[in-house]
Amino acid sequence: EGDELMGSNDSRGRPRRDSDVENSLAGLTWQLRSKLRAHLDAVRCVCLDESNSVLFSSGEDLLVKGWDLSITRDGRNSDMPELEPFVTLRGHSAAVLSLAFRAQDRILFSAGLDGLIRAWTLPDGRICEGLQPMGHKDSVWSLQHHAYLPCMASAGADGQMCLWNTEAQETSDSRMQASFVLKSPLPKGTLGPFPEADLPSCTAWVPALTSQLLGGYTSARVSVFDVRHGTQVLDLFPEGGASSAAAVTSARAQQLSQLVATGHADHKARLLDLPSGRFVGQVKHPDCVTA
């Protein structure tokens, strides 16, 4: 555990060294396509629709904005210095920290420090009154909608990682299908208003395992749940065990294989192999890894 991640093999099948990868990246030229500057404060989250033609952003100005990126793809309007959002969504009373998009019926979900999860119909930007998940008692830090199923996961500062039914035609008052709460491995008195619970900071669906949901925690814990059976199938800490200094900040699962990349507050990005249930590599950064 803890092996340093290296680059891919070269044309002769030999492992590339870090210096080789850095040299190849140094030759890339990045071209600025457009500037998105309509937010009035820090931007906390961005996400794309299924065609990568519409971008949504949210921030500490309490707003959610939608941007049409298709006009920048073929060079049209290349002289336009800045794009303007086609919609601005107002419905939160505090910073909006996370977004999730349901492609099937083009519904955007937003959540943040006010503990609310809002659902918006697109492109008109109306609040979807019949689709407002309620259940978190504190800030909602992360939203992740399943790629194929009508369900969404959320992680909150109340210690809950919740699973929600997002079918638009569903009329039940309660959309929460499950809630996962783990006991904190850290000393009491260090985790704010919910000292008994480990606090989930991020969530990620595992595309290669349709019913499995991963949660990253402020204790450095990584857990995987089988949402179909409501069971925990993996509980793992990096080297050194539980520590808020190595809190998980982000997680992303590879589309085809059972590999998950996690970002941590201890300046490291780690690679988790789900079949073996162990970390198989890491990359060091000069500061906290946030995405």
C-alpha positions in Angstrom: 0.0 0.0 0.0 1.2 3.5 -0.7 3.1 2.7 -4.0 3.6 5.8 -6.0 1.5 6.0 -9.1 3.5 6.1 -12.4 2.6 7.1 -15.9 1.5 4.7 -18.6 3.9 2.6 -20.7 5.7 4.2 -23.7 5.5 2.9 -27.3 8.0 0.2 -26.5 6.1 -1.1 -23.5 8.5 0.4 -21.0 7.0 2.2 -17.9 7.1 5.9 -18.3 8.9 7.9 -15.6 7.3 10.9 -13.9 9.7 13.2 -15.8 8.5 11.7 -19.1 4.9 12.5 -18.3 5.8 16.0 -17.1 7.7 16.6 -20.4 4.8 15.4 -22.5 2.4 17.7 -20.6 4.7 20.7 -21.0 4.2 20.6 -24.7 0.4 21.0 -24.5 -1.1 24.3 -25.4 -4.3 25.3 -23.6 -6.7 27.7 -25.4 -9.1 29.9 -23.6 -12.6 29.3 -25.2 -14.7 31.6 -23.0 -15.0 33.3 -19.6 -17.9 32.7 -17.2 -18.0 35.5 -14.8 -21.6 36.1 -13.7 -21.2 34.8 -10.2 -20.8 37.4 -7.4 -18.8 35.3 -5.1 -16.7 32.1 -5.0 -17.9 29.2 -7.3 -18.2 25.9 -5.3 -19.4 23.4 -7.9 -19.8 22.8 -11.6 -21.4 20.0 -13.6 -22.3 19.2 -17.2 -25.4 17.7 -18.9 -25.2 14.4 -20.7 -24.0 16.0 -24.0 -21.4 18.2 -22.4 -23.1 21.2 -24.1 -24.6 22.8 -21.0 -22.6 23.7 -17.9 -24.2 24.4 -14.5 -22.4 26.3 -11.7 -23.2 27.2 -8.1 -21.5 29.3 -5.5 -21.4 31.3 -2.3 -23.7 34.0 -3.9 -26.6 31.6 -3.2 -27.2 31.3 -7.0 -27.2 28.5 -9.6 -26.5 29.4 -13.2 -26.7 27.6 -16.5 -24.4 28.2 -19.5 -24.7 27.1 -23.1 -21.3 25.9 -24.2 -22.4 24.7 -27.6 -21.7 28.1 -29.2 -18.0 27.8 -28.4 -17.4 24.4 -29.9 -17.0 25.2 -33.6 -15.4 28.6 -33.3 -18.6 30.6 -33.5 -18.6 33.7 -31.5 -14.9 33.3 -31.0 -14.6 37.1 -30.5 -17.0 37.0 -27.6 -15.0 37.8 -24.5 -17.5 36.4 -22.0 -20.6 34.1 -22.1 -23.8 35.1 -20.3 -25.8 32.5 -18.4 -29.1 31.5 -20.0 -30.8 30.9 -16.6 -30.2 32.0 -13.0 -31.9 29.9 -10.3 -32.7 31.5 -6.9 -34.0 29.3 -4.1 -31.3 28.9 -1.5 -30.6 31.0 1.5 -26.9 30.0 1.9 -24.0 28.9 -0.2 -24.8 26.2 -2.8 -22.2 23.5 -2.5 -23.2 20.7 -4.9 -25.1 20.0 -8.1 -26.5 16.8 -9.7 -28.2 16.4 -13.1 -30.8 13.8 -14.0 -30.6 13.5 -17.8 -33.8 11.4 -18.3 -36.1 14.3 -17.7 -33.6 17.2 -17.5 -33.9 18.0 -13.8 -31.1 19.7 -12.0 -30.6 19.2 -8.2 -28.8 21.7 -6.0 -27.9 21.6 -2.3 -25.8 23.6 0.2 -25.3 25.1 3.6 -29.0 25.7 4.2 -29.6 22.0 4.3 -32.1 22.0 1.4 -32.1 20.0 -1.7 -33.8 21.8 -4.6 -35.0 20.3 -7.9 -35.3 22.5 -11.0 -36.9 21.8 -14.4 -34.9 22.8 -17.4 -34.6 24.8 -19.5 -37.2 27.0 -17.9 -35.7 26.9 -14.4 -38.8 26.4 -12.4 -38.7 24.7 -9.0 -40.2 21.2 -9.3 -42.6 21.4 -6.4 -43.3 17.7 -6.3 -39.6 16.7 -6.2 -38.0 18.3 -3.1 -36.1 15.8 -1.0 -36.4 16.6 2.7 -34.5 14.9 5.5 -31.1 16.5 6.2 -30.7 18.4 9.4 -27.6 20.3 8.5 -25.5 21.4 5.5 -25.6 19.1 2.4 -22.0 18.7 1.0 -22.4 16.4 -1.9 -25.0 15.2 -4.4 -24.5 12.3 -6.9 -27.3 11.1 -9.2 -27.1 7.5 -10.5 -26.3 7.3 -14.2 -29.0 4.8 -15.0 -31.4 4.5 -12.1 -33.9 7.1 -10.7 -32.0 7.6 -7.4 -29.6 10.2 -6.0 -27.2 10.1 -3.1 -26.5 13.0 -0.7 -23.9 13.5 2.0 -24.5 15.9 4.9 -23.0 17.5 8.0 -25.6 15.7 10.1 -23.8 12.4 9.5 -26.3 11.0 7.1 -25.6 9.6 3.6 -29.1 9.4 2.1 -30.6 7.7 -0.9 -33.5 9.5 -2.7 -36.1 8.5 -5.2 -36.0 11.0 -8.0 -38.8 9.8 -10.3 -40.7 13.0 -11.3 -44.1 11.1 -11.3 -43.6 9.8 -7.8 -46.2 11.4 -5.4 -45.1 10.1 -2.1 -44.4 12.8 0.5 -41.2 10.9 1.6 -38.6 10.3 -1.0 -35.9 9.0 1.3 -35.3 5.3 0.5 -32.4 4.7 2.9 -30.0 6.5 5.2 -26.5 5.3 6.2 -24.9 6.6 9.4 -21.6 5.3 10.7 -20.1 5.8 14.2 -17.2 8.2 14.3 -13.8 6.6 15.0 -12.4 10.0 16.2 -12.5 11.3 19.8 -15.7 12.9 20.9 -15.9 16.7 20.9 -14.0 17.1 17.7 -16.8 16.9 15.1 -19.2 19.7 16.0 -22.9 19.2 16.7 -23.0 15.4 15.8 -20.1 14.0 17.7 -21.4 10.4 17.6 -21.5 10.2 13.7 -18.7 10.0 11.2 -19.4 12.9 8.7 -19.6 12.0 5.0 -18.0 14.6 2.9 -18.5 13.2 -0.6 -20.3 10.4 -2.4 -19.7 8.5 -5.7 -21.6 5.8 -7.5 -19.5 2.9 -8.9 -20.5 2.5 -12.6 -19.0 -1.0 -12.9 -21.1 -2.2 -9.9 -24.6 -0.7 -10.4 -25.9 -1.0 -6.9 -22.8 0.1 -5.0 -22.3 3.6 -3.5 -19.1 4.9 -2.1 -18.8 7.5 0.7 -15.7 9.5 1.8 -15.6 10.7 5.4 -13.9 13.5 7.4 -12.2 10.8 9.5 -10.3 9.6 6.3 -12.7 6.6 6.1 -13.8 5.2 2.7 -16.9 3.0 2.9 -18.9 1.2 0.2 -22.6 0.3 0.6 -24.8 -2.1 -1.4 -27.9 0.1 -1.7 -30.0 -2.8 -3.0 -29.5 -4.8 0.2 -28.8 -1.9 2.5 -25.5 -3.4 3.7 -21.9 -2.0 4.1 -19.5 -4.0 2.0 -16.2 -2.2 2.6 -14.8 -0.1 5.4 -11.3 1.2 4.9 -8.8 3.7 6.2 -5.5 4.8 4.6 -2.1 4.2 6.3 -2.1 5.8 9.7 -5.8 5.0 10.4 -8.5 7.4 11.3 -7.4 11.1 11.2 -9.2 14.3 10.3 -5.9 15.5 8.8 -6.4 12.9 6.0 -10.1 13.6 5.6 -11.6 12.5 2.2 -12.5 15.6 0.1 -13.5 14.0 -3.2 -14.0 10.6 -4.9 -14.5 9.5 -8.5 -15.0 5.9 -9.8 -13.6 4.8 -13.1 -16.3 4.1 -15.6 -15.4 0.5 -16.6 -13.1 -0.9 -14.0 -13.5 -1.2 -10.2 -11.0 1.6 -9.4 -11.8 4.7 -7.4 -9.6 7.8 -7.0 -10.0 9.7 -3.7 -8.7 13.1 -2.8 -7.5 13.8 0.8 -6.7 16.7 3.1 -3.2 15.3 3.7 -2.0 16.4 0.3 -2.5 13.0 -1.3 -4.7 11.5 -4.0 -5.1 7.8 -3.6 -6.2 4.9 -5.8 -8.5 2.3 -4.4 -8.9 -1.1 -5.9 -12.4 -2.3 -4.9 -12.0 -6.1 -5.5 -9.0 -6.3 -3.2 -10.4 -3.7 -0.8 -7.1 -1.8 -0.5 -5.3 1.3 -1.6 -2.9 0.4 -4.4 -1.3 3.8 -5.1 -1.0 7.5 -4.3 0.2 10.8 -5.7 1.5 13.6 -3.5 0.5 17.2 -4.0 1.9 20.4 -2.4 -1.5 21.1 -0.8 -4.9 19.6 0.0 -6.4 17.6 -2.9 -10.0 19.0 -3.4 -11.1 17.3 -6.7 
